Amino acid sequence: LNKFAAPRNRSTNGCPQGVHPYTHQKFNKFVAEIAIDGKGKSLGYFETVEDAYAAYKLAKNTEAKRWHQRLKAGEFVVDLRVIAAMEVWVLI
């Protein structure tokens, strides 16, 4: 949960979190990626940073809902305030 909520400090060449440029040969696009359960998952290649970030935000918000359900089900022992916070958590 800590890795999910904490922003990464990695340089992404000026792109927002979850997005980085892909410049293989003459293929100038942007890649959106997310980590789920500690494993990286590519969300695809996009023409613009905005499209890539929109895909990342959708995936991150979906993952937040999944975390909320896991916490609510008692899969982990956490303070009830954490569960309440995850219920309304949204990446903007």
N, C-alpha and C positions, 0 to 999 in steps of 0.2 A: 504494500500500500504506500509506503514511503517513496519508493521509486516511481510509482504511478503519479503521485501528487507533486513531487519535486521537479522543477524545471531543470533541464540539462544545461550544463555549462560549456558544451562543446561548440566550437565555431562552425557555423554553417554558411559562411561567405555572405553574411548579411540577410540570409533567408530566415523566416520564422521557424520556431521549433517544429520538428517533424518533417521539414522540407530541406532538400539540398539540390544544388544544380547537378545535372547529368550531362556531361559534355564528351561522351565517347564518340570519337571520330567527328562527323558533322551532325550529330544528333543532339541539338541543343534543347533540352527539355528540363523539367524539374521532377524530382522523385519525392513522393510522400511515403513516409515509413512510420510505423508505430511498434512499440514493444508490448507484447501480450504474454503474460506469464514468463517474462524474462527472455523471450525469443522475438527477434525482429521479424516484422511482417511488412512486405512492400504493399503499398496501396495503389501503386501504379505510376505511370509517367504522365505528365501534364504539360500543356503548352505554356501556362503562366504560373507564377508563384501563388497568385490568388486562388486558382483552381486546385493546386496541390494542397494549399493550406486548408481550403474548405473540406477536402477529403480527409485530411488529418483531424480537423475539428470534429467531423462527424464520427470518425472512428474513436477518437478520444472520449467523446461524450457517450458513445455506446458502451465503451469499456467502463466508464464511470458508473453507468447503470448496472452493469454486470457486477462490479465491485460492491455496489450498494446492496444488491441482492445477496451476495455471498456474506457480507457483514450482517445483514438483517437475519439471515438463516442461522447465524451463530457459528459459521465456519471458522471464524477467528474471534478471539476475545479482545474486544476494544471498548473504549468508553462510549456510552450511548450518544454523546455529543458528536463523535466521529460519524456514527451511522446517520444522525440527523443532518450533518453537513454534507455527506455524500449523497443524500436524497435530493438535494438542490444544487449540487455541484454542476457547473457548466463552464466549458472553455469558451471564452469570447474572443 
